[in-house]
Amino acid sequence: MSLLSNTALKKIFVDGFYRTHAAILVFLFMILVSYCLFINTLGTVRPDQIDFWQFFFTISLVSNPLILTFYLIGSSLYAYKSLKYVLGQLALPQQEFLYYSFTAFSKKQQLKNWFTVQAYIFIPVLSYTLYALIIGLLFGFYLISIGILLFQGLLIMACAYTCLKENNRLIEANKPSLLIRISRKWNKPVFLLYSFQVFNQWKLAYALTKLLSWVLISSVLVVFADLKDDSRLLMLVTSCIVVAHVVLIYQEKVFNNKYLSFLPNFPFTKEKVFFSYCLNYLVLLLPEICWIFTNFGILTSFGLITFAFSAILLFRSLLLLNAIQIKGFLIWVFSLFFLFYVFIMFGFGLILIPLNVIVAWIVFGRNYLNNSILC
């Protein structure tokens, strides 16, 4: 029976995980193989040093604290991804039989089976870890090499224990989130409903967007460190902030189309609908707005924020074009970002503010009644 349950769990979770993530795993595997076997070094390298330089990344993994930290973070993200997949599968109706059959085993046997499932899912990461372990032992990095393996063993055990707890948890009706309980009695403006949806259901997407925004801001400021007070650089940073939020802009269109398609029947003026888009982004961009106001003068901050919202209005209006999809939207976004860059570098950044608003209004006015006023 234990062997049968193990086979069933592997078929449901392990095979499904690899089918879902096969493309990215093969891509990463090919990168590692290409690096380790085919990389060439620059300059003249003595024959006795070729092996060291070809395995430089692997050696750095067990000797460089920074590379080690990134690898451990990557392992943790892989563990989160695998755990999210398994828990998502457990929540499906067709997997409910696991709550009534698999739980007949002892907790110890269940934990062992879940550990086996997570170990199978971790095979790609463990394979490279064992490879790094061998290289590290050959070059004398004993403690770190074994420590990496133990860390990943703890990750597998933590994932297995979480699956065990979830599988033995009584099926209950979903409780409302903390945000819903807090804001239950609030009057919620209809044009701010998307912001509530982001903070209630899409917190990870919002956090990743903020991380991307921070990375873009930091990268531009580091590259142009000697131009921190240049208005052109500040407008370029603001452009990067807007581009970092294009996924949230697109998801707003999808949200409104799915849940608020009845709004065209309401007596909203065209102007109110056009500028109401900014309410959501006033909330979603609040961290960036606070950063701008705390680092730059009031007039400069006001100009940067106005430019940001003019670009958002333009991007948001483009989504009203018939049959526009995410691929076409991204092409528009990066084409306009390049155009913004040219205008800014030639000192015409302020002209973009009225230009963006005018073009956005023209596109919006011609398309805002296509299918849905907000889609």
N, C-alpha and C positions, 0 to 999 in steps of 0.2 A: 504493500500500500504506500509506503514511503517513497519507493522508487517510482510508482505510478504518479504520485503527487508532484514529485520533482520533475518528471517528464512533462506533466501538464503545465506547471509553472514556467518551464523553459519555453515551451511552445507558445504560450500566451504572451509572456513578457519579454524574454530574451530575443526570440525570433522577430517579434513585432518591433522591438527597439531597433534592431539592426536593419530591418526593412525600411523603417521610417528615416533613419539617419545614415543610410548606406552611402549616399553621395558625399556628404561632408567627411565621413570617416575615410573613404577612399582617397579623397583629395588631400587630407592631412597625411595619410600614409605615403602617398606619392611624393609629397614635399619632403618628408623625412628621409625617404629612400634616396631621392635625388640629391639631397644635401650630403648625406653620409657617404654616398658612393661616387658621385660625379662632380662634386665641388672642386674647383681649381683654385690654388692660392696665387696671390699676386707676388711678383718678385722671385728671387732665387731662394729656394728652400732646400736645405740639406736632406738627403735621403732618410736620415734617422729622425727627422722632424715631420715627415709627411703624415705619418699616422696621427701624430698629435694634432696637427692643424685640420685634418679631415674630420677628427672627432672633437673639434674645438667646442662646439655647442654642448655636446654631451659632457665633456670634461668641466665646462663652465657650470653646468647644472649641479654638479656635486662639489664645486669649489667656490663658486661666486654666489654670495648671499642674495644679490638682486635677482639673478636668473633663477635661483632656487625658489625665491618668493613667488615669482611669476608662475613657475611650474606648479607650485602648491596651490596657488589661486586657480590656475587652469584645471587642476585635478578636482578642486572643490566645485567649480562650475560644472564639470562633467558629472560629478556626483549629484549635484542639484538637478541637472537635466535628466539623468536616469531616474532619480527619485520622482521627479515631476511626471515623467512618462508612466511609471509604474502606478503611482497614485491616481493618475488620470484614467488608466485602464481599470483599476479597481472600482472606480466610481461608475463605470458603464453598467447598464442593466444586465447585459449578457454575462458579466462576471460575478453576479450576486451569489451564484452557487458556492463561491469560495468562502463566503461568510458562514455557510451552513455545513460544508463538508470538510474543508481544509482545517477549520478550527477544532475538529474532533481530535487532532493530534495534540500531544503535549506542547507546552510553550517552548520547551527546549528543542523539540523536533521541528516546530514551525520556524524558530529562529535559524536553525541550521539550514533549512530549505531556502529561506529568504536570503541568507548569506550566500548560498550557492548561486542563486539567481543573480544577485548583485555582482558576485565575482565573475560570472560569465559576461555580464554587461561591461565590466571593467577590463576585460581582456585586452583591448587596444592600449589602454593606459598602462596596465600592468606589464605588457610586453615591452614597452619602451622603458618603463621603470627598471625592469630586470636587466635590460640591455645597459642602461646607465649604471646600474648597480655593479655589473661586471667590469665596465670601464673604470668606474670609481675605485673598485677594489684593486684593479691592476695598477692604478696610479697612486694608491695609498690613501684614498679618501674613504676610510672605513665607516666612521661615525655617521657622516651625512648620508652616505649611500644607504645604510641600513635604516636610518631615520626616515628617509623618503618612503621606503617600503612599509614601515610601520605606520606612518601617517595615512597612507592609502588604505592599509588594512583597517585602521580606525574609521575611515570614511565609509568603507564597505559595511562595517559592523553598524555604524550609525544609520545608514540607509536601511539595512536589514531590520534593525530594531524599530525604525519608524514604520516600515511596512507591516511588521508584526503588530504594532499597536493599532494601526489603521485597520488591519484585517480583523482584529478582535473587538473593534469598537462597535457599539450598537448603532444601527442605522437610525438616524434621527432626522427630523425635518431641519432644513437649513435655517440657522439662526441669522437674523439680519446683522450686518457688519456694524462696527462701532460708529462709523460715519452716519449710517442710516438711523441708528438709535438716537444719536445726538441731534441730527437735523430733521427728525420725524415731524416736528411741529413748526418748522421754519416755512415761511413763504418763499418758494423757489421760483425765481423768474424763469420763464420758459426758455430764454436764450442762454441760461446758465446750466441747464440740465446736463449738457455734455461735460462740464467741469465736474459735476457730482459723479458722473459715470466714470471719469478718469480716476478720481480719488477713491472710488468704491471698488471698481473691477479691474482697472488697468494701471495699478500702482507700479508694477514692474516696468511697463512700457514708459511710464512717466519718469521713473528713476533712471532708466537707460538713456532717455532723451536728455535729462539733466547732466548725466555723465558725459555724453557726447558733446553737449554744449560747453561744459567745462574744459574738455580736452581741446576743442577747437579754439576757445578763447585763450587758453594757456599756450597752445602751439603758436598762434599768431603773435602773441605778445612776446614769446621767447625769440621767435625768428626775427622780429622787428623790435628788439629790445631798445635800440637807440632812438626809436621814433614814438615812444609811448605817449607823448603829448601832441602828436600830429593828428589833426581831425580826420584825415584820410584813413589812418590806421584804425581809429575808433569806429568809423563807419564800416570799415571792412570787418571788424570784430562783430558789429551789430548784424551785418549780413550773414555771418557764420552762425550767430545765434538763431536767426530766423530759419536758415537752412536746416539746422539741427532739429527743428520742430516740424518739419514737413510731414512726418508720419502722423503726428497728432492732428495736423491740419487735414490730411486726407481722411483720417479716421472720424473726424467730425462730420465730414460729408456722408460717410457710410452710416454713422449713428443717426444723423438727421433723416436720412433717406429711409432707414429701417424703422425708427420709432416715432419720428415727428412728421411723417408725411401728410398729416391732416392739417398742418399749419397754414397752407395756402388758403384755407377756408376762413381764416381769421382776418379781421379788418386791419392788418398792419400795413402802414405805408411803405413804399419802396425804399425811402430813405432810412426808415427805422430798421428794416430788415438788413439793409446794406451795412450800416454801422453797428448793428447788434452783434455781428461776428466778433467784434473787438472785445466784448465782455468776457468771453471765455478765455481769450488770450491775455487779458489783463490779469486774470487769476493764474493761469498756467505759467505766465512769464514773470510772476511776482519775484522769484529769487534773482533773476537777471536784472529786473528793474531796480530792485534794492541795491544790487551791486553797482549798477551804473550811477545811481544817485549818491552813493557813499564814496565813490572814487573820482567823480568829475563834478564840475560846476553845474548849477541849476540850468542855465541856458544850454550848455552843451548836452546835459542829460536829457532835457526836453527835446532837443533836436534829434538825438539818437533814438529816443523812444518813438517819436513821431515817424521817423524813417522806418523803424521796425514794423510799426503797425500799418504803414502804407504798403510795405512789401507783403505783409500778411494778407491785407485786403486784396492785393493783386493775385497772390497765389490762390486765395480762397475763391475769388471770382473765376479763375481759370477752371475750377472744378465744375462750374456750371455748363461748360461746353458739352455738347451732346456726346455721349459714349466715351468720355475721357476715362482712361484706366490709370492704374498706378504707374505703369511704364511710361505712358505718354506724359503724365503729370511730372514725373521725375525729370524727363527730358526738358520740359518747360522750365522747371525749377533751376536746373543747372545751367541752362542756356541764359536765363535771366540773371543768375548769379555771376556768370562771366560778364554779362553786359553791365551789371552793377559795378563789378571790379574795374572795368574800363572807364566808366564815368567817374568813379571815385579817384582813380589814379591820376586822371587828368584834371581833378579839382572841381568836377561838376556834380559832386555827391548830393548837394542840397536840391539840385534841380530834380533829382529822382523822386523827392517827396510829392510834389504836385503831379508829376508825370505818372507815378504809380497810381495815385488816387484817381486821376482822370481816366487812365486806361482801364483800371478796375471797375469804375462806374460805367464805362461804355460797355464792357463785356458783361457786367452784371445786368445792366438795363436791357440788353438784347437777349439775354438767356435766362433771366431769373424765373420766368414762368414755364420753362421747359421741364416737363415731368413733375417737378416739385419745386416750390419756391426756395427750399433750403437744401436741395440735394445736389 
